Amino acid sequence: MPNGVEYQARPHDELIRELLDPRIPKSEREHAAAREIEALRETLAMLKVENEKLREALDDRGDWFYD
């Protein structure tokens, strides 16, 4: 490290939690990042549900092989 000073990054989960906390003031970029994170989380949740439905449908047909 420069000048013998060590730096430690803040934990990722803590940063995300702060970005999504409406009580904490944010810059325009942070607001945009928070909206994008929320949209991606919603998409992920929807895809997980869809994936489970597809797995069940394939299981019912008997031609789905996975671990």
Backbone as ProteinMPNN parsed JSONL, in Angstrom:
{"seq_chain_A": "MPNGVEYQARPHDELIRELLDPRIPKSEREHAAAREIEALRETLAMLKVENEKLREALDDRGDWFYD", "coords_chain_A": {"N_chain_A": [[0.839, -1.182, 0.0], [0.411, 2.304, -0.633], [2.537, 4.573, 1.048], [2.528, 2.992, 3.299], [-0.027, 2.709, 4.33], [-2.869, 0.88, 5.053], [-5.844, -0.109, 3.466], [-9.235, -1.035, 3.772], [-11.818, -2.488, 2.032], [-15.305, -1.739, 2.158], [-17.795, -4.061, 3.147], [-19.557, -5.741, 0.538], [-22.334, -6.365, 0.738], [-23.148, -4.529, 2.646], [-22.813, -2.092, 1.291], [-24.691, -2.389, -0.793], [-27.026, -2.599, 0.735], [-27.136, 0.002, 1.809], [-27.419, 1.48, -0.548], [-29.99, 0.735, -1.289], [-31.54, 1.639, 0.77], [-34.039, 3.826, 1.492], [-33.899, 5.886, 3.305], [-31.404, 6.969, 3.367], [-29.557, 9.616, 2.068], [-28.843, 10.101, -1.429], [-26.749, 10.303, -4.357], [-27.442, 11.271, -7.787], [-26.486, 9.229, -9.438], [-26.325, 7.113, -7.633], [-29.041, 6.768, -7.057], [-29.915, 5.897, -9.565], [-28.463, 3.508, -9.758], [-29.597, 2.073, -7.629], [-32.25, 1.773, -8.534], [-31.766, 0.15, -10.759], [-30.687, -2.158, -9.534], [-32.914, -2.995, -8.039], [-34.706, -3.554, -10.155], [-33.34, -5.636, -11.45], [-33.326, -7.555, -9.42], [-36.07, -8.094, -9.234], [-36.493, -9.193, -11.784], [-34.852, -11.454, -11.6], [-36.178, -12.878, -9.557], [-38.604, -13.414, -10.868], [-37.671, -15.03, -12.97], [-36.686, -17.203, -11.534], [-39.048, -18.328, -10.557], [-40.281, -18.982, -12.98], [-38.395, -20.825, -13.948], [-38.645, -22.876, -12.057], [-41.266, -23.702, -12.573], [-40.926, -24.709, -15.177], [-39.144, -26.819, -14.667], [-40.808, -28.464, -13.115], [-42.778, -29.071, -15.017], [-41.26, -30.48, -16.893], [-40.403, -32.588, -15.301], [-42.848, -33.854, -14.849], [-43.289, -34.834, -17.363], [-41.306, -36.66, -17.534], [-38.881, -36.57, -18.863], [-36.669, -35.14, -18.031], [-33.509, -34.643, -16.845], [-31.536, -34.063, -14.182], [-29.234, -33.041, -11.602]], "CA_chain_A": [[0.0, 0.0, 0.0], [1.193, 3.549, -0.647], [2.845, 5.197, 2.346], [2.328, 2.035, 4.376], [-1.395, 2.775, 4.842], [-3.706, -0.202, 4.553], [-7.247, 0.215, 3.319], [-10.101, -2.201, 3.702], [-13.082, -2.178, 1.371], [-16.511, -2.041, 2.93], [-18.459, -5.268, 2.638], [-20.472, -5.531, -0.589], [-23.718, -6.384, 1.218], [-23.397, -3.264, 3.351], [-22.957, -1.057, 0.272], [-25.972, -2.6, -1.461], [-28.07, -2.261, 1.708], [-27.203, 1.461, 1.872], [-27.97, 1.966, -1.815], [-31.422, 0.454, -1.354], [-32.209, 2.24, 1.927], [-34.577, 5.134, 1.094], [-33.639, 6.906, 4.332], [-30.055, 7.499, 3.202], [-29.457, 10.484, 0.89], [-28.036, 9.527, -2.503], [-26.502, 11.096, -5.552], [-28.239, 10.831, -8.93], [-25.946, 7.935, -9.874], [-26.725, 6.095, -6.651], [-30.469, 6.504, -7.271], [-30.012, 5.083, -10.78], [-27.956, 2.169, -9.421], [-30.59, 1.422, -6.771], [-33.367, 1.362, -9.395], [-31.31, -0.971, -11.578], [-30.59, -3.318, -8.644], [-34.279, -3.445, -7.747], [-35.263, -4.152, -11.371], [-32.664, -6.915, -11.668], [-33.814, -8.499, -8.401], [-37.419, -8.498, -9.642], [-36.331, -10.081, -12.931], [-34.309, -12.711, -11.092], [-37.251, -13.584, -8.849], [-39.538, -13.905, -11.878], [-37.021, -16.123, -13.693], [-36.622, -18.359, -10.635], [-40.385, -18.926, -10.555], [-40.461, -19.593, -14.296], [-37.524, -21.988, -14.006], [-39.241, -23.939, -11.25], [-42.428, -24.21, -13.315], [-40.414, -25.516, -16.28], [-38.622, -28.063, -14.086], [-41.956, -29.294, -12.738], [-43.414, -29.549, -16.247], [-40.392, -31.501, -17.475], [-40.469, -33.741, -14.392], [-44.117, -34.519, -15.117], [-43.151, -35.546, -18.645], [-40.367, -37.742, -17.319], [-37.697, -36.498, -19.72], [-35.763, -34.117, -17.506], [-32.484, -35.274, -16.022], [-30.624, -33.124, -13.519], [-28.753, -33.47, -10.273]], "C_chain_A": [[0.886, 1.248, 0.0], [1.362, 4.117, 0.76], [2.583, 4.276, 3.529], [0.937, 2.052, 4.983], [-2.188, 1.641, 4.219], [-5.159, 0.245, 4.542], [-8.046, -1.073, 3.237], [-11.419, -1.769, 3.06], [-14.249, -2.52, 2.283], [-17.175, -3.266, 2.332], [-19.513, -4.923, 1.578], [-21.93, -5.458, -0.13], [-24.095, -5.083, 1.922], [-23.615, -2.129, 2.344], [-24.304, -1.169, -0.438], [-27.12, -2.206, -0.54], [-28.237, -0.738, 1.795], [-27.792, 2.049, 0.594], [-29.489, 1.813, -1.862], [-32.217, 1.07, -0.212], [-32.724, 3.636, 1.554], [-34.309, 6.248, 2.105], [-32.284, 7.565, 4.176], [-29.998, 8.348, 1.939], [-28.5, 9.887, -0.142], [-27.815, 10.536, -3.605], [-27.394, 10.565, -6.672], [-27.779, 9.456, -9.414], [-26.34, 6.815, -8.918], [-28.211, 5.758, -6.782], [-30.653, 5.604, -8.489], [-29.549, 3.654, -10.503], [-28.969, 1.405, -8.579], [-31.781, 0.942, -7.595], [-32.983, 0.155, -10.243], [-31.206, -2.253, -10.746], [-31.974, -3.876, -8.356], [-34.904, -4.123, -8.961], [-34.637, -5.521, -11.636], [-33.111, -7.964, -10.655], [-35.219, -8.993, -8.74], [-37.356, -9.477, -10.809], [-35.823, -11.442, -12.485], [-35.386, -13.526, -10.384], [-38.25, -14.179, -9.839], [-38.936, -15.099, -12.625], [-36.889, -17.373, -12.83], [-37.962, -19.081, -10.607], [-40.62, -19.646, -11.879], [-39.621, -20.864, -14.439], [-38.107, -23.16, -13.222], [-40.456, -24.551, -11.954], [-41.975, -25.111, -14.47], [-39.868, -26.849, -15.784], [-39.762, -29.015, -13.727], [-42.63, -29.88, -13.974], [-42.577, -30.661, -16.881], [-40.359, -32.753, -16.598], [-41.733, -34.547, -14.65], [-44.061, -35.326, -16.407], [-42.183, -36.713, -18.535], [-39.132, -37.701, -18.2], [-36.733, -35.383, -19.305], [-34.778, -34.789, -16.576], [-31.571, -34.19, -15.465], [-30.285, -33.655, -12.151], [-29.636, -32.979, -9.164]], "O_chain_A": [[1.979, 1.242, 0.567], [0.421, 4.129, 1.554], [2.432, 4.751, 4.654], [0.728, 1.47, 6.047], [-2.179, 1.462, 3.001], [-5.64, 0.887, 5.476], [-7.579, -2.075, 2.696], [-12.05, -0.805, 3.495], [-14.188, -3.462, 3.073], [-17.114, -3.475, 1.12], [-20.253, -3.948, 1.708], [-22.674, -4.579, -0.566], [-25.222, -4.603, 1.803], [-24.505, -1.299, 2.529], [-24.98, -0.163, -0.659], [-28.073, -1.557, -0.972], [-29.363, -0.244, 1.85], [-28.569, 3.002, 0.644], [-30.188, 2.665, -2.412], [-33.447, 1.026, -0.226], [-31.921, 4.54, 1.323], [-34.475, 7.426, 1.789], [-32.029, 8.607, 4.78], [-30.346, 7.874, 0.858], [-27.496, 9.262, 0.201], [-28.576, 11.49, -3.77], [-28.03, 9.522, -6.517], [-28.606, 8.614, -9.762], [-26.651, 5.704, -9.346], [-28.6, 4.599, -6.635], [-31.446, 4.663, -8.459], [-30.174, 2.698, -10.963], [-29.177, 0.211, -8.796], [-32.272, -0.167, -7.386], [-33.786, -0.76, -10.424], [-31.6, -3.322, -11.213], [-32.187, -5.087, -8.42], [-35.561, -5.155, -8.822], [-35.339, -6.462, -12.006], [-33.257, -9.136, -11.0], [-35.526, -10.171, -8.556], [-38.079, -10.473, -10.827], [-36.316, -12.471, -12.947], [-35.49, -14.735, -10.594], [-38.692, -15.316, -9.671], [-39.636, -16.078, -12.882], [-36.974, -18.488, -13.344], [-38.005, -20.311, -10.629], [-41.099, -20.78, -11.9], [-40.088, -21.862, -14.988], [-38.063, -24.302, -13.677], [-40.648, -25.767, -11.933], [-42.576, -26.158, -14.711], [-40.098, -27.888, -16.403], [-39.693, -30.213, -13.998], [-43.01, -31.051, -13.98], [-43.119, -31.663, -17.349], [-40.294, -33.866, -17.119], [-41.698, -35.777, -14.669], [-44.703, -36.369, -16.528], [-42.226, -37.643, -19.34], [-38.402, -38.689, -18.283], [-36.071, -34.772, -20.144], [-35.181, -35.441, -15.613], [-30.909, -33.481, -16.223], [-30.924, -34.561, -11.616], [-29.369, -33.254, -7.995]]}, "name": "protein", "num_of_chains": 1, "seq": "MPNGVEYQARPHDELIRELLDPRIPKSEREHAAAREIEALRETLAMLKVENEKLREALDDRGDWFYD"}
